[in-house]
Amino acid sequence: MKKFYRIIATLGCVVALIACNRPQMISNKELAEIFHDAMLVNAYIATKSVNIDSLNIYEPIFEKYGYTTDDVRYTINNFSRRKNARLGDVAEHMIRQFDKE
């Protein structure tokens, strides 16, 4: 009987690990905030004439919001499939953030 519970526990852990590795869908509001921060970084880099790989500068931004590069790619690739997804809404939220600053 103990062996049965060990097998079940092991399978549960494996399923949990597999489920955690799937990319997450990012909400419109958080996507707008990520884009906002990315645009600020781009503007800063442009003024300093820094030559750097963009993925290296964006990863800390994604991590700040609890996402990975794969999550961002997944969200952008599947953006049009979401019923509540409107790129205009994301852009408007980002612009409102810039206006506040």
N, C-alpha and C positions, 0 to 999 in steps of 0.2 A: 504494500500500500504506500509506503514511503517513496518507493521508486516511482510510482505513478504520479505523486505530487511533485517530485523533482522534475519529471518530464514535463508536466503541465507548467511549472514555474519557468523552466528553461524556454519552452515554446512561447510563453507570455513575454519573456524578456526579448526574445528574437523579434517577435511581432512589434513590440514597442520600439525597438531600435530601427526597424525598417520603416515604421510609420513616421518616426521623427526625421528621417532623411528626405522626405518629400518636400519640395519647395512650397512655401506658403504664399497665399495670395495677399497682397498688400492693399489696404483700404485706400480710397481716393484721397482722403485727407492726409494720411501718412505719405502717400506717394507724392503729393504736392509739397510736403515738407522736405522730403528727400530731394526732389528737384530743386527746391529753393536753396537748400544748403549746397547742392552740387553747382548751381549757378554762381553762388558766392565764391566757392573755391575756384571755379573757372575764371572768374573776374580777377581774383587775387593773383592767380598764376599768370594770367595774361599781362598784368602790370609788372610782374617780376621777371618776365621772360624765362620761366622755368620750363625745361624740357623733361617731362615725366610721363610715365605710362598712366593713363587715366584710371585704369582699374585699381592701381595702387593708391590713388588719392580718394577714390570713391568708397572703397571698402570700409574705412573708418566711419564714413557717413552712414552706410548701411548698418553697421554694427551699432551705432548710436541709437538707431530705431529698432534694433533687435532682429535685423534681417541679414541675409547673405546676398552675394552677387547673383546666385542662382534664383533666389526669391524675386529679385528685381527683374531678371530676365524672364522668369516664368510669368510674372504679372504683366509685363509689357507684351509678351507674346500672346497672352490670353486676354488682353484688355478688351478687345471687341466682342468677346464671347459673354462678358458679364452684362447682366441686364441693367445694373445701376451705373455702368461705366460711361462716363462722358469726359472725354479729354478736355473739353472746354471748361468743365467744372474744376478739374485738377489745375488747369492753368489759371483760372480766376482766383482760386484759393492761394496759389503761389504769388500772384500779383498783389493780392490783399496783404500778404505777409510783407512784401517789399514796401508797400505803401505805409504800413505801420512803422517800419524801420526808418 
